[in-house]
Amino acid sequence: MPPPRRAALGLLPLLLLLLLPPAPEAANKPTPCQRCRGLVDKFNQGMVDTAKKNFGGGNTAWEEKTLSKYEFSEIRLLEILEGLCESSDFECNQMLEAQEEHLEAWWLQLKNEYPDLFEWFCVKTLKVCCLPGTYGPDCLGCQGGSQRPCSGNGHCNGDGSRQGDGSCRCHAGYQGPLCAECMDGYFSSLRNETHSFCTGRGYDWPLRFLHPLPSLSLGHWRGMGHTWIHGRNTCTQPRYNGVGTHARLCLPACDESCKTCSGPTNRDCSECEVGWVLEEDACVDVDECAAETPPCSAAQFCKNVNGSYTCEECDSSCVGCTGEGPGNCKECIPGYSRELGQCADVDECSLAEKACVRKNENCYNTPGSYVCVCPDGFEEAEDACVPPAEAEVTEEESPTQPPAHEDL
């Protein structure tokens, strides 16, 4: 007797659930380091919130003499711990319950020796995070060193976590394993043994090179012979690279004619971009449309643009053209003729020689042609459009047809 199929079918939903992709919430689940850092941030905020509190009994001097100072007391610790997690935050409460003894030990015994709770708790004790500038299971230094990862011009993969491979993801304008080289279209405006600045659509000056101007409002800086306004628009907003704040300075990129350059003009090109050619020490646009063999098809015209060209369709009235519209046709298609310098439709129905030759026939002009149509109610004959009365007479006068073979 074969086994029942119902039991086998009952396993199908379970298998489908196992094969389904994870829900979006699971994909965005915080890492252990993020959870630890979040807990520490809330603990530090709790310390701020309770900084000016006391035992609340009314006689603070006696209480602190008898019960020890509130600042270092277990009562203050309990108040901080009670505010760390929302009741609905299961993961936070689970982590707090598992690590409460560590936090208590740090508060009562180790706070003076290890004042940085994040470093002691998340990096050295739980080992779920790394210090800035380091990455991976062993907290190795990022490419370029932990003090200035990626030369300050990129982001270290896994920076501050126990994950990643320490490779650099360079900011716009930079390339290379250490983000110390300029990309095509950018040029090096400042370079020394430790810093490289690539000028382009915007680049970063460390604030140690910029000095505040007392005579200007807050947010104005001077350095390197220029004055910048800090934080005014999308190109001047401050940002962090893991080491310190930078002020973003907007300057022109290489000229569009340059592939690589040493300055902002078309005379500073080290190499011309495709579609440009070096003439008299400057990169100038190549006019592809002026080539001996046109780059476009016979039904198109060529339009030159900087560094390239486009092929546009000729007007529908043209046989070949030199530009846009019916006024630039080389020749006109059948049904069109040149009038006032451009190809225009010929109205065949208005010509002296009739286009429609059958009796009673109407002529209708169409773009590039015409049609001949019998009026409503008229019937078509070989050489005329026959009115209804004449059609009936014609039918009556027509000879009787012989009977079909089947009727004989």
C-alpha positions in Angstrom: 0.0 0.0 0.0 1.6 3.4 -1.0 2.2 5.9 1.8 -0.4 8.7 2.2 0.3 11.7 0.0 -1.2 14.2 2.5 1.8 14.0 4.8 4.3 14.7 2.0 2.2 17.6 0.8 2.2 19.0 4.3 6.0 19.4 4.1 5.8 21.6 1.0 4.8 24.9 2.8 7.7 24.4 5.2 10.2 23.9 2.3 8.9 26.9 0.5 9.4 29.0 3.7 13.0 27.9 4.0 13.6 28.8 0.3 12.1 32.3 0.5 14.5 35.2 0.6 14.9 37.0 3.9 12.5 39.7 4.8 13.7 43.3 4.4 13.9 43.7 8.1 16.4 40.9 8.3 18.5 42.4 5.6 18.6 45.7 7.6 19.3 44.0 10.9 22.0 45.9 12.8 25.4 44.2 13.2 26.7 43.2 16.7 29.0 46.2 16.6 26.2 48.6 15.8 24.1 47.1 18.6 27.0 47.5 21.0 27.7 51.0 19.9 24.1 51.9 20.3 24.0 50.6 23.8 27.1 52.6 24.7 25.7 55.7 23.2 22.6 55.4 25.3 24.7 54.7 28.4 26.8 57.8 27.8 23.6 59.8 27.3 22.3 58.4 30.6 25.4 59.6 32.3 24.7 63.1 30.9 21.1 63.0 32.0 21.9 62.0 35.6 25.0 64.2 35.9 23.2 66.8 38.1 21.0 64.4 40.1 21.4 63.3 43.7 19.9 60.7 46.0 16.7 62.7 46.3 16.3 62.5 50.0 16.6 66.2 50.7 19.9 66.1 52.8 22.4 65.6 50.0 25.5 66.3 52.2 24.5 63.7 54.8 23.5 61.1 52.1 26.8 61.4 50.3 28.8 61.3 53.5 26.9 58.2 54.7 26.1 56.4 51.4 29.1 57.6 49.3 28.8 60.0 46.5 25.8 59.7 44.1 28.2 60.3 41.1 29.8 56.8 41.6 26.8 55.1 43.3 25.0 51.9 42.3 21.8 53.9 42.5 22.9 56.1 39.6 24.0 53.1 37.7 20.6 51.5 38.1 18.9 54.7 36.9 21.1 54.7 33.8 20.5 51.0 33.1 16.7 51.4 33.4 16.7 54.0 30.6 18.9 52.1 28.1 16.2 50.0 26.3 12.6 50.5 25.4 10.4 47.7 26.6 9.6 46.7 23.0 13.2 46.5 22.0 13.8 42.8 22.4 17.4 42.7 21.1 18.5 45.7 23.3 17.0 44.1 26.4 18.5 40.7 25.6 22.0 42.3 25.2 21.6 44.3 28.4 20.6 41.2 30.3 23.6 39.3 29.0 26.1 42.1 29.6 24.8 43.8 32.7 27.6 42.4 34.9 30.3 43.8 32.5 28.7 47.2 32.7 28.5 47.0 36.5 32.1 46.0 36.7 33.2 48.9 34.5 31.1 51.4 36.5 32.3 50.2 39.9 35.9 49.2 39.3 37.3 50.0 35.8 35.9 53.4 34.9 39.0 55.4 36.0 41.4 53.0 34.3 39.3 52.7 31.0 37.4 56.0 30.7 36.3 55.2 27.1 33.4 52.8 27.6 33.1 52.0 23.9 36.8 50.9 23.6 36.7 48.8 26.8 33.2 47.3 26.3 32.8 46.9 22.5 36.4 46.6 21.3 38.4 44.9 24.1 35.7 43.0 26.1 33.0 41.8 23.6 35.4 42.2 20.6 32.6 43.1 18.2 34.0 46.4 17.1 37.4 47.9 16.2 38.9 51.3 16.8 38.6 53.8 13.9 41.1 53.1 11.2 41.2 49.4 11.8 39.1 46.5 10.5 38.5 42.7 10.5 38.6 40.0 13.2 42.0 41.1 14.4 41.5 44.9 14.0 44.3 45.4 11.5 45.2 48.8 10.2 43.4 50.0 7.1 45.2 50.6 3.8 47.3 53.7 4.3 47.5 53.2 8.1 45.0 53.6 10.9 45.8 57.3 11.5 44.9 58.3 7.9 43.2 55.4 6.1 43.1 55.7 2.3 45.2 58.8 2.4 42.2 60.7 3.8 40.6 60.4 0.3 38.4 57.4 0.6 36.6 55.0 2.9 38.2 51.9 4.4 36.1 48.8 3.9 35.1 47.5 7.4 36.5 50.6 9.2 35.7 50.3 12.9 34.1 46.9 12.6 35.2 43.2 12.8 34.2 42.9 9.1 35.6 44.0 5.7 38.9 43.6 4.0 40.5 47.0 4.6 40.5 48.0 0.9 39.8 51.6 0.0 36.7 53.0 -1.7 38.0 56.3 -3.1 36.1 59.6 -3.1 35.3 61.2 -6.4 38.4 62.4 -8.2 40.8 59.8 -6.6 41.9 56.3 -7.5 44.6 53.8 -6.7 44.9 51.3 -3.8 45.6 54.1 -1.3 43.4 56.8 -3.1 46.5 58.9 -3.6 46.2 59.3 -7.4 44.0 61.5 -9.5 41.3 60.0 -11.8 41.2 61.1 -15.4 39.5 64.5 -15.6 41.1 65.7 -12.3 44.5 67.2 -11.6 46.8 67.3 -8.6 46.6 70.8 -7.1 48.6 70.0 -3.9 50.9 67.1 -3.2 53.5 66.3 -0.5 54.7 63.2 1.3 51.5 62.7 3.2 48.7 64.5 1.2 47.4 64.5 -2.3 44.6 66.8 -3.4 42.9 66.3 -6.7 41.1 69.3 -8.1 37.8 68.5 -9.9 34.2 69.1 -9.4 35.1 69.6 -5.7 37.9 68.5 -3.4 38.8 68.5 0.3 41.2 70.6 2.3 41.9 69.4 5.8 41.0 72.1 8.3 44.5 72.2 9.7 45.5 74.0 6.4 42.7 76.6 6.9 42.7 79.4 9.4 39.6 81.2 10.7 39.4 84.9 9.8 38.3 87.1 12.8 37.2 89.8 10.4 34.7 87.5 8.6 31.6 85.8 9.9 31.7 82.2 11.4 32.3 79.6 8.7 34.8 81.6 6.6 38.3 80.2 6.3 41.5 81.3 4.6 44.4 79.0 3.5 46.6 78.2 0.5 46.1 81.7 -0.8 42.3 81.4 -1.1 39.2 82.1 1.0 36.4 79.6 1.3 32.9 79.7 2.8 32.3 76.6 4.9 29.0 74.8 4.6 27.1 77.0 2.2 25.9 74.6 -0.4 26.1 71.0 -1.6 29.7 71.5 -2.5 30.8 73.1 0.7 29.2 71.0 3.3 31.5 69.6 6.0 32.0 65.9 6.2 34.2 63.4 8.0 36.7 60.9 6.6 37.4 59.0 9.8 40.2 61.3 10.9 38.8 64.9 11.1 36.6 67.5 9.5 37.3 68.7 6.0 36.1 71.8 4.2 35.0 71.1 0.7 36.2 73.5 -2.0 34.6 73.8 -5.4 37.0 74.3 -8.3 36.8 73.5 -12.0 37.8 70.1 -13.3 40.1 69.5 -16.2 38.8 71.1 -19.3 36.4 68.8 -21.2 38.9 68.4 -24.0 41.5 66.9 -21.6 41.8 63.2 -20.6 44.5 64.1 -18.1 45.8 67.6 -17.3 47.9 69.8 -15.0 45.5 72.7 -14.9 42.0 73.8 -15.8 42.3 75.0 -19.4 42.5 73.3 -22.8 46.2 74.3 -22.9 46.9 72.3 -19.7 46.0 69.0 -21.2 48.6 66.2 -20.9 46.5 64.1 -23.2 43.4 65.0 -25.3 40.1 63.3 -24.8 38.7 61.2 -27.7 37.1 63.6 -30.2 39.7 66.3 -29.6 43.1 66.8 -31.2 46.2 68.8 -30.2 46.6 71.9 -32.3 49.0 74.8 -31.4 49.5 73.4 -27.8 45.8 73.2 -27.1 43.2 70.4 -27.5 40.5 71.5 -30.0 37.3 69.8 -31.1 37.4 67.5 -34.1 34.6 68.3 -36.6 33.7 64.8 -37.7 30.9 66.2 -39.9 33.6 67.9 -42.1 35.2 64.5 -42.9 35.6 63.5 -46.6 33.4 60.5 -46.0 30.3 61.6 -44.0 29.7 59.6 -40.8 25.9 59.5 -41.2 23.6 57.7 -43.6 22.1 59.3 -46.8 18.8 59.9 -45.0 20.5 61.7 -42.1 22.5 64.9 -41.5 25.5 65.3 -39.3 25.5 67.6 -36.3 28.9 68.4 -34.6 29.1 68.6 -30.8 32.0 69.0 -28.5 34.1 65.9 -28.7 31.7 64.0 -30.9 28.8 64.3 -33.3 25.2 63.2 -33.7 23.2 61.9 -36.8 19.8 63.4 -37.1 17.0 62.3 -39.4 16.2 64.3 -42.6 12.8 65.8 -43.0 10.3 63.4 -44.5 10.0 65.5 -47.7 13.8 65.2 -48.4 15.9 62.9 -50.5 19.1 63.6 -48.6 19.7 66.8 -46.7 22.3 69.1 -45.2 20.4 70.1 -42.1 17.1 70.2 -40.2 13.7 70.9 -41.9 12.3 70.9 -45.5 14.5 74.0 -46.3 17.7 71.9 -46.2 16.7 69.1 -48.6 19.1 68.2 -51.4 16.2 66.9 -53.5 12.5 66.5 -52.9 10.7 63.2 -52.8 8.0 62.5 -55.5 4.8 64.4 -54.8 6.8 67.4 -53.5 8.4 70.3 -55.3 10.7 73.2 -54.2 8.7 76.3 -53.4 10.2 79.4 -51.8 13.4 77.5 -51.0 11.9 74.4 -49.4 10.1 71.2 -50.4 6.3 71.5 -50.3 3.5 69.2 -51.1 2.2 69.3 -54.7 -1.6 69.7 -54.8 -2.3 67.4 -57.7 -6.1 68.0 -57.5 -5.6 71.7 -58.4 -3.5 71.2 -61.5 -4.8 72.2 -64.9 -4.5 68.6 -66.0 -7.0 66.6 -64.0 -5.6 63.9 -61.8 -8.9 62.0 -61.5 -10.3 61.4 -65.1 -13.4 59.3 -64.5 -16.8 61.1 -64.8 -18.2 62.4 -61.5 -15.0 61.4 -59.6 -13.8 63.5 -56.7 -10.0 64.2 -56.1 -8.6 64.5 -52.6 -5.0 65.7 -52.0 -2.8 63.8 -49.6 0.8 64.5 -48.5 2.9 63.6 -51.5 0.0 62.1 -53.5 -3.8 62.1 -54.0 -6.8 59.8 -54.1 -9.7 59.5 -56.5 -13.1 58.6 -54.8 -16.7 58.3 -56.1 -19.2 60.5 -54.3 -21.4 59.0 -51.6 -24.2 56.9 -53.3 -22.4 56.6 -56.6 -21.3 53.2 -57.8 -17.9 52.6 -59.4 -17.7 51.6 -63.0 -14.7 51.2 -65.2 -14.8 54.7 -66.7 -17.2 56.6 -64.4 -18.9 57.0 -61.1 -22.5 56.1 -61.8 -25.5 57.8 -60.1 -28.0 55.4 -58.4 -30.8 55.8 -61.1 -28.4 55.2 -63.9 -27.1 52.1 -62.1 -30.6 50.6 -61.9 -31.2 51.3 -65.7 -27.9 49.7 -66.5 -28.8 46.6 -64.6 -32.2 46.3 -66.3 -30.7 46.7 -69.8 -28.1 44.1 -69.2 -28.7 40.8 -71.2 -30.2 37.9 -69.3 -27.5 35.6 -68.0 -27.8 32.0 -69.1 -28.9 29.5 -66.4 -26.2 27.9 -64.4 -25.1 24.4 -65.4 -26.6 23.0 -62.2 -30.1 24.3 -63.1 -30.2 22.5 -66.5 
